[in-house]
Amino acid sequence: MEKQDKNALLFIVFFVAGIIAITYWIISEYNEATISWFSDTFNSSLGFKPAVSIAFILTMVVIVILAMVSDGGIFGEIQYVLGAFFVFFLMFTLLIAWLF
């Protein structure tokens, strides 16, 4: 990556972070009802135990789909499939437990 590309990427990242921070500040400053709705929405959750079973099924579906479209892949890729399984499982479990 060239230096100009890195500088452009850093500018974009900080610009987007600044826009998000300014938007959050404006919403929290002028509309407290929106912030309380957002907080109430994400405080209630499905729970961890149901999220684990849902995440396992969802992870198996994703891994099977990825294996079907990989067109054979390379020999000996089981370590990558297992790694992907555990990463997807952890990610889906935490996101389902938090969001739903």
Secondary structure, 3 states (H helix, E strand, C coil): CCHHHHHHHHHHHHHHHHHHHHHHHHHHHHCHHHHHHHHHHHHCCCCHHHHHHHHHHHHHHHHHHHHHHCCCCCCCCHHHHHHHHHHHHHHHHHHHHHHC
